[in-house]
Amino acid sequence: MANHNLFSALRAAFPSNLDDVAIEAVSSSGEPLNYTWRDLDRASARIANMLDSLKLPEGSRVAVQVEKSVEAVLLYLATLRAGYVFLPLNTAYQSAEIEYFIGNAEPAVVVCTPNNFGWVSKIAFKAGTEHVFTLGEDRNGTLLERATHFGDEHQEAERKSDDLAAILYTSGTTGRSKGAMLTHGNLLSNAVMLKDYWGWKPGDVLIHALPIFHVHGLFVAIHGALINGSKMIWMSKFDPKAVIAAMPRATVFMGVPTLYVRMLAEPALTRQQAGHMRLFIAGSAPLLIETFKEWQDRTGFTILERYGMSETIMLTSNPYSADARHGGQDERRGGTVGFPLPGVGLRVVDDAGKALPMGEIGNIQVKGPNVFKGYWRMPEKTREEFSADGWFKTGDVGKVDERDYVCIVGRSKDLIISGGYNVYPAEIEGYINDMPGVAESALVGVPHPDFGEVGVAVVIPKPGVQVDGDAIIAQLKSQLANFKIPKRCFVTPELPRNTMGKVQKNLLRDQYKGLFA
């Protein structure tokens, strides 16, 4: 039986000279740090051996909430290598959120930053996790201290294509986060297909400036470079000046629209500076057509926009080069997310599940080897989110035009995408509604020049009670990740409702849409 462990495929793609630089990084003190392919192999082996020594049950989850570092990538590779399930958590999550994730996923191992060890370990031990390690940004922490005592060779665990490789939590519209279960086969099929579709070549160099706790930075970007044996220029945080300065030594950049907006604000971004690049990719949030056009004017490059989800990795993409399907007339079109990727089925249906004709707006459903296995410990939710004939209901609304380009026009469940991060109103409303003096709240997304979209909260106080919008925001900041915090909070005597008593969020969106214009 062939071993379908994703790590085997990534390792097989390492270049023949293992002493070449694989990742070029910078220490917190500004010193250059180079990691060779041999370093990636040996260090991930040591961590995998250390995980093996813990004698964890089959299918154990390794939950990780650490700052971005090359060592965090080594931990990811080691988890795959040892055959366990990787569970990345956003570094912005606070105690209430971490308590839910650890309680729901029941990880055997938790890795956190040294600074957070006090409160994270308390939550983890209380939930029954036996092993809690720390991993800092500067190659410090108990994880690496333990791993140095182990050998630097490791035979990867045998895994089937359908075995779990990772769980990614994606907030539910009901406020309860769902763990999307991704298999070794899901991740590998997507990586192999994108290598071809996006024209990865020998000698490509990726600028990696994304976070590594979600699909875009962890799977699309890292797998893309590794499966091509390509060097990464590693940035622990996005800095527009640093990315522009690195362009003459690189060929590929992936970012969310906000990052492109911030680079366009830099005078150093010129055609000459970007001249060595081959490909700029955008995703995770809608790219404004103004940004698309301004990037073309400034750099001479057309951004390739694509569409994916935590549950499916990449689904569609604008073409890398002119495609033969339309007589070589295909192009990267602003305002679209391109075509369904090879092997991915995409259809647009009405609310009853009936297929809609070309150009009509409806619910997007998808199918393919990249589509996840279901939601962790939520069999009913999983059944609900798939059609009777096995298509996944994305919850996105869109259409397919006469040239097969897919356009996303909105989201069916009021999801707000702020700076590339998903914000689910019901979750934030739950926290606001629990505050003293609050009768009810509604959170809506409104356009924002930098983040694409931000949340605005509208609150009704209880009779005879004074409620302060700024105080509500201040309290939320102590409870939730920063990207979820509404930018403004308005107090009002009533919310607009339909005849059924349901809050009409579309009217609120209209009311506040010019707030940040």
Summary of the structure (lengths in Angstrom):
residues: 517
radius of gyration: 23.0
end to end distance: 58.5
largest distance: 73.5
contacts: 1738
relative contact order: 0.09
helix: 32%
strand: 26%
